[in-house]
Amino acid sequence: MENIELKIYKEMLRKMLLIRLFEEQVDQLYMKGEVHGTGHLYIGMEATAVGSILALKKEDVITSTHRGHGHCIAKGADPKLMMAELLGKRTGYCKGKGGSMHIADINIGILGANGIVGGGIAIATGAAFAIKEMATGQVVLCFFGDGAINQGVFHESINMASIWNLPIIYLVENNKYGMGFPVSKAVNIEKLSKRACAYGIKGITIDGNDVVGVYKAIKEIITDVRSCKGPILVECETYRWKGHSRMDPERYRTKEEVEQWKKKCPILRFKKYLMDNKIISLSEIEKIENEAKNIINEALEFAKNSPFPNPQEAIEDVYA
C-alpha cells in the first residue's frame, strides 16, 4: 500500500485529540450536573473511529451507536453543535431535544447515532441497498459494539447484505464488555470476525488502538466493497476507559485491568509512532494539541452562551 500522506497523519492526530478532549469535557459537565441523563464516553477508543473514517471518501456515510461522539467528530461533525446538543440548547444538532445518543448530520454523511443496541445495523443495510440501486459508488460504514453481535438484526442484516453484495462495512467495536458483561461469556468464539464465514463473506480482526493499522486495513478492503463485491465484517479490538455509562459502578472489572489498557493509549502510541519515524516533530504535535484545545474550549463557550429552546418548540420536528 502507498505511503500515507503527511496531511492524513496530522488529521489522525487532530481528530483523536478532538475526540479525547471533547469527551473529557463532557465527563466534567456530567460531574458538575450541567448535562442531564446518561452518557457513553468514547475515551480510549479514538483510533478505531478516526482510522476507519479517514479511509472513507467524503461522500461515504456512517451509522453510529449510543457511544457515538467519536464517530461523529471523526466524520466532521461540529463540536460546537454537538456540545450545544448535550447541554440541551436550541443551537444543537437536534435543537437540544435529542441529546447525546441522537446526533446526526445528513449533509456530511452521518445517518445518526442510535440509543438502541444494534439499532443502526438495519438502517446502514438499507442505506447500502439504496446506494447500490442508485449506483452512486458510495460505501456505508456501520459501527456497532460487541454487545450487538448477538442481536437478531445483526444476523438478518448481514445475511441480506451478503446475498445482495451490498457496499457496506460492518465494524464491530470489541471493547471487551457489552454493558457490564464480558464478551468472552457472550460468544463461544475467540474472534468475533469469524461470524462472517456463516454468511459467505470476509471477516478480519485488527488492533483497534492502532490508528495507522485501522486506516490501512479499511483502505485495503474498501475498493472491493465500493465495487459491490460483497460486504465485510471488521472487528476492531479496543477498550473503553470509562464505565459503560455515567451510572456504571464498574464492579465487573478491576482497576488493574483498566490501568493496563491505559498503557495502550491510542493517542500516546500514535505520538510515539510519529516521533520515532520522524513524521511530525514534538513542537508540531504540541501545536496540533493547542489548536484542538482551543476548538473544544470554543465549543463549550458557544454551548453555554446558546439559548434553551422555547417550551412550545417541544412538539416541533416530530412525526405525530
C-alpha positions in Angstrom: 0.0 0.0 0.0 1.2 3.5 -0.8 2.6 5.7 2.0 0.2 7.8 4.0 0.3 11.5 3.2 1.5 13.8 5.9 -1.8 15.7 6.0 -3.5 12.4 6.8 -1.2 11.8 9.7 -1.9 15.3 11.0 -5.6 14.8 10.6 -5.4 11.5 12.5 -3.8 13.2 15.5 -6.1 16.2 15.3 -9.3 14.1 15.2 -8.2 11.8 18.0 -7.3 14.7 20.2 -10.6 16.4 19.5 -12.5 13.3 20.5 -10.4 12.8 23.7 -10.7 16.5 24.8 -14.4 16.6 23.9 -15.2 13.5 25.9 -13.1 14.7 28.9 -15.0 18.0 28.8 -18.4 16.2 28.7 -17.3 14.0 31.6 -16.6 17.1 33.6 -20.0 18.6 32.7 -21.8 15.4 33.8 -20.0 15.5 37.2 -21.0 19.2 37.6 -24.6 18.3 36.8 -24.7 20.5 33.8 -25.5 17.7 31.4 -28.5 15.6 32.4 -29.4 12.0 31.6 -26.9 9.4 30.7 -23.8 9.4 28.5 -21.5 6.9 27.0 -17.9 8.1 26.5 -15.5 7.1 23.8 -12.3 7.7 25.7 -9.7 5.0 24.9 -11.3 4.0 21.6 -10.3 7.0 19.4 -8.1 5.2 16.9 -11.0 2.9 15.7 -13.3 5.8 14.7 -10.5 8.0 13.3 -8.6 5.4 11.4 -11.7 3.8 9.7 -13.5 7.0 8.9 -10.4 8.8 7.4 -10.2 5.8 5.0 -13.6 6.8 3.6 -14.4 9.3 0.9 -16.3 12.5 1.9 -19.5 11.3 0.2 -19.5 7.9 2.1 -21.9 7.5 5.0 -21.8 6.1 8.5 -24.2 4.9 11.2 -23.3 5.3 14.8 -24.2 4.0 18.2 -25.1 5.1 21.7 -21.3 5.7 22.2 -21.2 7.9 19.1 -19.4 11.2 19.9 -16.1 9.8 18.5 -17.7 8.6 15.2 -19.4 12.0 14.7 -16.3 14.1 15.3 -14.2 11.8 13.1 -16.7 12.2 10.3 -16.6 16.0 10.6 -19.4 16.9 12.9 -19.1 20.4 14.5 -18.1 20.2 18.2 -20.0 23.4 18.8 -23.3 21.9 17.7 -22.6 18.7 19.5 -21.8 20.4 22.8 -24.9 22.6 22.5 -27.0 19.5 21.9 -25.6 17.8 25.0 -26.4 21.0 27.1 -29.9 21.0 25.7 -29.5 24.2 23.7 -31.5 25.3 20.7 -28.3 25.6 18.6 -27.6 21.9 18.9 -27.9 19.3 16.2 -31.4 18.3 17.3 -32.2 21.7 18.7 -31.5 20.5 22.2 -34.1 17.7 22.1 -32.0 14.7 21.1 -29.1 14.7 23.5 -26.0 12.5 23.4 -27.3 9.5 21.6 -29.2 11.1 18.7 -26.6 13.3 16.9 -27.0 13.2 13.1 -25.9 15.3 10.1 -27.0 14.0 6.8 -25.1 16.7 4.9 -21.7 15.2 6.0 -22.9 11.5 5.9 -23.8 10.9 9.5 -27.1 8.9 9.3 -27.5 9.1 13.0 -26.4 7.7 16.3 -28.8 5.3 18.0 -29.7 4.6 21.6 -30.9 1.1 20.7 -28.2 -1.6 20.8 -27.7 -2.7 17.2 -30.3 -0.1 16.1 -28.1 1.3 13.4 -27.4 -2.0 11.6 -30.6 -2.3 9.7 -30.5 1.5 8.8 -27.0 1.0 7.5 -28.0 -2.0 5.5 -31.0 -0.2 4.0 -28.7 2.7 3.0 -26.3 0.3 1.3 -29.2 -1.2 -0.6 -30.3 2.2 -1.8 -26.7 3.1 -2.7 -26.4 0.0 -4.9 -29.7 0.6 -6.5 -28.8 4.2 -7.4 -25.3 3.3 -8.3 -23.8 6.2 -6.5 -20.5 4.5 -5.7 -20.7 5.2 -2.0 -19.8 2.9 0.9 -21.6 2.6 4.2 -19.5 2.1 7.4 -21.8 0.7 10.1 -20.5 0.9 13.7 -21.8 -1.3 16.5 -20.4 -2.8 19.7 -19.7 -6.3 20.7 -23.0 -6.3 22.7 -24.9 -6.0 19.4 -23.2 -9.0 17.8 -25.9 -11.4 19.2 -28.8 -9.2 18.2 -31.1 -10.7 15.6 -30.9 -7.6 13.5 -27.2 -8.2 13.0 -27.7 -11.7 11.6 -30.7 -10.7 9.4 -29.0 -7.6 8.0 -25.6 -9.2 7.3 -27.3 -12.1 5.6 -29.2 -9.8 3.2 -26.1 -7.8 2.6 -24.2 -10.9 1.7 -26.9 -12.2 -0.7 -27.2 -8.8 -2.4 -23.4 -7.9 -2.4 -24.1 -4.6 -0.7 -21.4 -1.9 -0.4 -21.2 -2.0 3.4 -18.5 -2.5 6.1 -19.9 -3.9 9.3 -17.4 -2.7 12.0 -17.8 -4.2 15.5 -16.0 -2.3 18.2 -15.0 -5.0 20.6 -14.2 -3.1 23.8 -14.4 -6.3 25.8 -17.7 -5.6 27.6 -21.3 -5.4 26.5 -22.6 -3.0 29.2 -21.1 -5.0 32.2 -21.0 -8.4 30.6 -17.6 -9.7 29.3 -17.7 -10.7 25.6 -15.9 -13.9 26.5 -19.1 -15.1 28.2 -21.4 -13.8 25.4 -19.9 -15.7 22.5 -18.1 -19.0 22.1 -15.6 -17.9 19.6 -12.2 -16.2 20.1 -12.6 -13.7 17.3 -16.0 -12.0 16.5 -14.9 -11.6 12.9 -15.3 -15.4 12.5 -19.1 -14.8 12.4 -18.5 -13.7 8.8 -17.9 -17.2 7.5 -21.5 -18.2 8.2 -22.6 -15.6 5.6 -20.0 -16.3 3.0 -18.2 -13.0 3.4 -14.7 -12.0 4.6 -14.0 -11.2 8.2 -10.9 -9.6 9.7 -9.8 -8.7 13.2 -7.5 -5.8 13.7 -5.9 -3.8 16.6 -8.4 -1.0 17.2 -5.9 1.0 19.1 -3.6 1.3 16.2 -4.9 4.2 14.1 -2.5 3.6 11.2 -3.3 -0.1 11.2 -7.0 0.6 11.2 -6.7 3.1 8.3 -4.6 0.8 6.2 -6.9 -2.2 6.8 -10.0 -0.2 5.7 -8.2 1.3 2.7 -7.2 -2.2 1.6 -10.7 -3.6 1.6 -12.8 -0.6 0.6 -12.2 -0.8 -3.2 -13.9 -4.2 -3.3 -16.7 -3.1 -1.0 -17.2 0.0 -3.2 -17.4 -2.2 -6.3 -20.3 -4.2 -4.7 -18.1 -7.3 -4.4 -19.7 -8.1 -1.1 -19.8 -6.7 2.4 -17.1 -7.4 5.0 -17.1 -7.8 8.8 -14.3 -5.9 10.6 -13.6 -6.5 14.3 -11.6 -3.7 16.0 -10.3 -4.8 19.4 -10.1 -1.9 21.7 -11.1 -0.8 25.3 -13.2 1.9 26.9 -11.5 3.5 29.8 -14.7 4.8 31.4 -17.8 2.8 32.5 -20.5 1.8 30.1 -22.4 4.9 31.0 -22.3 7.6 33.8 -24.3 5.2 36.0 -21.9 2.3 35.8 -20.2 1.3 39.1 -17.8 -0.9 37.1 -17.9 -3.8 39.5 -17.3 -6.3 36.7 -13.6 -5.3 36.1 -10.6 -4.5 38.2 -8.8 -1.2 38.3 -5.6 -3.0 37.4 -7.2 -4.2 34.2 -8.2 -0.6 33.3 -4.7 0.7 34.1 -3.1 -2.0 31.9 -5.3 -0.8 28.9 -4.5 2.8 29.6 -0.9 1.9 28.9 -2.0 1.1 25.4 -3.5 4.6 24.9 -4.0 5.0 21.2 -3.1 8.7 21.3 0.2 8.3 23.2 1.0 5.3 20.9 0.4 7.4 17.8 2.5 10.3 19.1 5.4 7.9 19.7 5.0 6.5 16.2 5.1 9.9 14.7 8.2 11.0 16.5 10.1 7.7 16.2 9.5 7.7 12.5 10.3 11.5 12.3 7.0 12.2 10.6 5.9 15.0 12.9 8.1 16.8 15.5 7.2 17.3 19.1 6.7 21.0 18.5 4.2 20.3 15.7 2.4 17.8 17.9 2.1 20.5 20.6 0.7 22.9 18.1 -2.0 20.5 17.0 -2.8 19.8 20.6 -3.2 23.5 21.4 -5.4 24.0 18.3 -7.6 21.1 19.4 -7.9 22.5 22.9 -9.0 25.9 21.5 -11.7 24.2 19.4 -13.2 22.4 22.4 -13.0 25.5 24.6 -14.8 27.5 21.9 -17.4 24.7 21.6 -18.0 24.8 25.3 -18.3 28.6 25.3 -20.7 28.5 22.3 -22.9 25.9 24.0 -23.1 27.7 27.4 -23.9 31.0 25.7 -26.6 29.5 23.5 -30.3 29.8 24.4 -32.5 26.9 25.5 -35.4 26.1 23.2 -38.8 27.6 24.0 -41.3 25.2 25.6 -43.7 25.5 22.6 -40.9 24.0 20.4 -41.2 20.7 22.2 -43.7 19.3 19.7 -42.0 20.6 16.6 -40.0 18.3 14.3 -41.9 15.2 15.2 -43.9 12.8 13.0 -47.1 12.8 15.1 
